[in-house]
Amino acid sequence: MKDDPPNSEKRIYIPLNKRALEDQPRERLLRHGPDKLSSSELIAILLRIGTQGRSAIQVAEELLESQAEGVAGLKKLTPLELAKIKGIGPAKAAAISAAFELASRATSSEASPSHRYLETIDQVADHFRRHYGANSPEKFVAFYINRKYRLLGELEVSRGGSNAVVVNPQRVFKDAVLHEAKAIILAHNHPGGSLEPSKQDLHLTDQLQEAGKIFAIPVVEHVLVTESGEHGLLSSSS
């Protein structure tokens, strides 16, 4: 007998509390490991309970089906966007977002900043996407490096709306001094996808470069990051 297609209306949902113990997602995970569970079962474990008339599995499957990219699509949603989806709400949205963040940190190519080198624009952009994301809101981050481009520390200086952030130079250089940085790499994302620097981007870069001269901690690059690309403001102007 052929299995019904994924979107079949013939699917029968059995509430988790009415399933045989060994068939419940949590028990299956403990018995067989997380890799043996479907994405909907894993999400159902995070959700814990469903809504009236809909099991956690059903809510999870409907959640996945609402995104064209499935799990990858969910990862792009902010906690507030998740919370607005029918059957989710703030608590479930927080659990899902926390799970994605833990997964992102676990898959980071380096265990700690002290073992990471930011020697190219690509490396800066990749690190930014992994830890801060390229989607809204716009984030502005300072990376503190030594003479060999080893990352000593980093600071999310500002987080704004979809189009702009406000940056305080004092915060940028206070932490640079504390980390004994020899140089700074700046980075921020453009949620709209444009790699064209705005007048504000150029003005802010000039402002922080001038401050760097006072502290003898030069700003060596400012990287614009989008989901699919990156652009070095100082590399392109040199």
C-alpha positions as CSV (number, residue, x, y, z in Angstrom):
1,M,0.0,0.0,0.0
2,K,1.3,3.4,-1.0
3,D,2.0,6.0,1.6
4,D,-0.1,9.1,1.4
5,P,1.8,12.2,0.0
6,P,3.1,14.7,2.6
7,N,0.2,17.1,2.2
8,S,-2.5,14.4,2.1
9,E,-5.7,15.3,3.8
10,K,-6.1,11.6,4.8
11,R,-3.4,11.9,7.5
12,I,-4.7,10.8,10.8
13,Y,-3.3,12.6,13.9
14,I,-3.1,10.9,17.2
15,P,-2.6,13.1,20.2
16,L,0.8,12.5,21.8
17,N,-0.8,11.5,25.2
18,K,-2.9,8.8,23.4
19,R,0.0,7.2,21.6
20,A,1.7,4.1,22.9
21,L,4.5,5.2,25.1
22,E,7.1,3.8,22.7
23,D,5.6,5.7,19.8
24,Q,5.8,9.1,21.4
25,P,8.5,11.4,20.0
26,R,10.3,11.9,23.3
27,E,10.5,8.2,24.0
28,R,11.6,7.5,20.4
29,L,14.3,10.0,20.8
30,L,15.6,8.5,24.0
31,R,15.4,5.0,22.6
32,H,16.7,5.5,19.0
33,G,18.4,8.9,19.0
34,P,17.4,12.3,17.6
35,D,18.6,11.4,14.1
36,K,15.8,8.8,13.7
37,L,13.0,11.3,14.3
38,S,11.3,13.4,11.6
39,S,11.6,17.2,11.7
40,S,8.0,17.4,12.9
41,E,8.6,15.0,15.7
42,L,11.7,17.1,16.9
43,I,9.6,20.3,16.8
44,A,6.8,18.6,18.6
45,I,9.2,17.8,21.5
46,L,10.0,21.5,21.6
47,L,6.3,22.5,21.5
48,R,5.5,20.0,24.3
49,I,1.7,20.4,23.8
50,G,-0.6,21.2,20.9
51,T,-3.6,23.4,20.8
52,Q,-7.3,22.6,21.2
53,G,-8.1,19.9,18.6
54,R,-4.6,19.7,17.3
55,S,-1.8,17.6,18.6
56,A,1.8,18.9,18.9
57,I,2.7,16.7,15.9
58,Q,-0.1,18.3,13.8
59,V,1.0,21.8,14.9
60,A,4.6,21.0,14.0
61,E,3.7,19.6,10.6
62,E,1.5,22.6,9.8
63,L,4.3,24.9,10.9
64,L,6.8,23.2,8.6
65,E,4.3,23.2,5.7
66,S,3.7,27.0,6.2
67,Q,7.3,27.6,5.2
68,A,8.4,27.1,1.6
69,E,11.9,26.1,2.8
70,G,10.7,23.9,5.7
71,V,13.1,23.9,8.6
72,A,15.4,26.3,6.8
73,G,12.5,28.7,6.4
74,L,11.7,28.5,10.1
75,K,15.3,29.4,11.1
76,K,14.9,32.7,9.2
77,L,12.0,33.8,11.3
78,T,12.5,36.1,14.3
79,P,10.9,35.0,17.7
80,L,8.2,37.6,17.3
81,E,7.4,36.3,13.8
82,L,7.2,32.7,15.1
83,A,5.0,33.8,18.0
84,K,2.4,35.2,15.6
85,I,1.9,31.9,13.8
86,K,-1.3,30.1,14.7
87,G,-0.7,27.5,17.5
88,I,2.7,28.8,18.5
89,G,2.7,31.8,20.8
90,P,5.6,33.4,22.8
91,A,6.6,30.3,24.8
92,K,6.8,27.9,21.9
93,A,8.5,30.5,19.7
94,A,11.1,31.0,22.4
95,A,11.8,27.3,22.6
96,I,12.2,27.0,18.8
97,S,14.4,30.1,18.5
98,A,16.6,28.8,21.4
99,A,17.0,25.4,19.7
100,F,18.1,27.1,16.4
101,E,20.6,29.3,18.3
102,L,22.1,26.4,20.2
103,A,22.4,24.5,16.9
104,S,24.1,27.5,15.3
105,R,26.6,27.8,18.1
106,A,27.3,24.1,18.1
107,T,28.1,24.1,14.4
108,S,30.4,27.0,14.5
109,S,33.7,26.0,13.0
110,E,35.7,27.2,16.0
111,A,35.0,26.6,19.7
112,S,36.0,30.1,20.9
113,P,37.1,33.5,19.5
114,S,40.6,32.9,20.7
115,H,41.0,30.2,18.0
116,R,39.4,32.1,15.1
117,Y,41.2,34.2,12.5
118,L,39.4,36.8,10.5
119,E,41.8,37.3,7.6
120,T,39.4,37.8,4.7
121,I,36.1,39.5,4.1
122,D,34.5,36.1,3.5
123,Q,35.6,34.9,6.9
124,V,34.2,38.0,8.6
125,A,30.9,37.6,6.8
126,D,30.6,33.9,7.6
127,H,31.3,34.5,11.3
128,F,28.7,37.3,11.3
129,R,26.0,35.2,9.7
130,R,26.6,32.2,12.0
131,H,26.4,34.3,15.2
132,Y,24.2,37.3,14.4
133,G,22.2,36.4,11.2
134,A,21.9,38.5,8.1
135,N,18.1,39.1,8.4
136,S,16.3,41.8,10.2
137,P,17.0,43.6,12.5
138,E,20.1,45.3,11.4
139,K,23.1,44.6,13.7
140,F,26.4,46.4,14.0
141,V,29.3,44.4,15.4
142,A,32.9,45.2,16.2
143,F,35.5,42.4,16.0
144,Y,38.7,42.9,18.0
145,I,41.9,41.4,16.5
146,N,45.6,41.2,17.1
147,R,48.4,41.8,14.6
148,K,47.9,38.3,13.1
149,Y,44.1,38.8,12.7
150,R,43.3,36.5,15.5
151,L,39.9,37.3,17.0
152,L,40.3,38.5,20.6
153,G,36.7,39.3,21.3
154,E,33.6,40.9,19.7
155,L,30.8,43.3,20.7
156,E,27.3,43.8,19.3
157,V,27.4,47.5,19.5
158,S,23.9,48.2,18.3
159,R,20.7,46.5,17.1
160,G,18.2,48.6,15.3
161,G,15.1,48.5,13.0
162,S,15.1,47.2,9.5
163,N,17.0,50.1,8.0
164,A,19.4,51.7,10.6
165,V,21.4,51.3,13.7
166,V,22.9,53.9,16.1
167,V,26.5,53.4,17.0
168,N,28.3,54.9,20.0
169,P,32.1,55.1,19.2
170,Q,32.9,55.1,22.9
171,R,31.5,51.6,23.3
172,V,33.5,50.4,20.3
173,F,36.8,51.6,21.6
174,K,36.3,51.0,25.3
175,D,36.1,47.2,24.6
176,A,38.9,47.5,22.1
177,V,41.2,48.8,24.9
178,L,39.9,46.1,27.3
179,H,40.7,43.3,24.8
180,E,44.1,44.9,24.1
181,A,43.2,44.9,20.4
182,K,45.6,46.0,17.8
183,A,42.9,46.6,15.2
184,I,39.2,46.5,14.7
185,I,37.0,45.0,12.0
186,L,33.5,46.4,11.8
187,A,30.5,44.5,10.3
188,H,26.8,45.1,9.9
189,N,24.0,43.5,7.9
190,H,21.7,44.9,5.3
191,P,18.4,43.0,5.8
192,G,17.1,44.3,2.5
193,G,19.9,42.5,0.6
194,S,21.7,45.5,-0.9
195,L,25.5,45.5,-0.8
196,E,25.6,49.2,-1.7
197,P,26.8,51.3,1.3
198,S,24.5,54.1,2.4
199,K,25.8,57.6,3.2
200,Q,25.3,56.8,6.9
201,D,27.5,53.7,6.4
202,L,30.3,55.7,4.8
203,H,30.0,58.5,7.4
204,L,30.1,56.1,10.3
205,T,33.1,54.3,8.9
206,D,35.0,57.6,8.5
207,Q,34.0,58.6,12.1
208,L,35.3,55.4,13.6
209,Q,38.5,55.5,11.6
210,E,39.2,59.0,12.9
211,A,38.5,57.7,16.5
212,G,40.9,54.8,15.8
213,K,43.7,57.3,15.1
214,I,43.2,58.8,18.5
215,F,43.3,55.4,20.3
216,A,46.0,54.0,18.0
217,I,43.7,51.1,17.2
218,P,43.0,51.3,13.5
219,V,39.7,50.3,11.9
220,V,41.0,48.0,9.1
221,E,37.8,46.9,7.4
222,H,34.0,47.4,7.5
223,V,32.1,44.5,6.0
224,L,28.5,44.8,4.8
225,V,26.7,41.4,5.1
226,T,23.6,40.1,3.4
227,E,22.2,36.6,3.3
228,S,24.0,35.8,0.0
229,G,26.9,38.2,-0.2
230,E,29.4,40.5,1.4
231,H,31.2,43.8,0.6
232,G,34.3,45.4,2.2
233,L,33.9,49.1,2.3
234,L,37.6,49.8,2.9
235,S,38.9,47.2,0.5
236,S,36.8,48.7,-2.3
237,S,38.0,52.2,-1.6
238,S,41.7,51.3,-1.4
